[in-house]
Amino acid sequence: MTHTTSATSATSALTIPDLETVYDTLATAIDQAGQDKASLFLVKLALLNANALASADVFQAHVQAALQDL
């Protein structure tokens, strides 16, 4: 599942095995946070990743991509 936008500045994408690792890490962390704290955890993670991206435009594009086909 690779999504690129015109606002994306990354020159490379994760490999399928790396995406699987990320997915497993995220699923485990959501379980660890628990149902009552999962939303807070996801917001904190999103803010940390937005800061790492250093681009509000890229982050907004990622949010719109994630909202697709929910």
C-alpha positions in Angstrom: 0.0 0.0 0.0 2.1 2.9 -1.3 0.5 6.3 -1.6 2.3 9.3 -3.0 1.1 12.8 -3.5 2.5 15.8 -5.2 3.2 17.2 -1.7 5.2 14.2 -0.6 8.9 14.9 -0.5 10.1 11.4 0.3 12.2 9.9 -2.4 11.7 6.3 -1.3 8.9 4.1 0.1 9.0 1.3 2.6 9.3 -2.2 1.3 6.4 -4.7 1.8 8.2 -6.4 4.6 8.9 -3.1 6.3 5.2 -2.1 5.9 4.2 -5.4 7.5 6.6 -4.7 10.4 5.1 -1.2 10.8 1.6 -2.7 10.7 2.5 -5.3 13.4 4.1 -2.6 15.6 1.1 -0.4 15.3 -1.4 -3.1 16.0 0.6 -4.3 19.1 0.9 -0.7 20.4 -2.9 -0.1 19.9 -3.6 -3.3 21.9 -1.1 -2.2 24.6 -2.7 1.2 24.9 -6.1 -0.4 25.4 -9.5 0.5 24.1 -9.9 3.5 26.4 -6.5 5.1 25.4 -6.2 4.0 21.7 -7.5 7.3 20.3 -5.1 9.3 22.5 -2.2 7.0 21.5 -3.1 7.5 17.8 -3.2 11.3 18.1 0.2 11.3 19.9 1.6 9.1 17.2 0.2 11.2 14.5 1.7 14.4 16.0 5.1 12.8 16.4 5.1 11.6 12.8 3.8 15.0 11.6 6.7 16.6 13.4 9.1 14.1 11.8 7.7 14.9 8.3 8.3 18.6 9.0 5.5 19.4 6.5 1.9 20.3 7.4 1.0 19.9 3.7 2.3 16.3 3.5 0.6 15.5 6.7 -2.7 16.8 5.5 -2.3 14.8 2.3 -1.7 11.7 4.3 -4.8 12.3 6.4 -6.9 12.6 3.3 -5.4 9.4 1.9 -6.1 7.5 5.1 -9.7 8.7 5.1 -10.3 7.1 1.7 -12.4 4.0 1.7 -13.0 3.7 5.4 
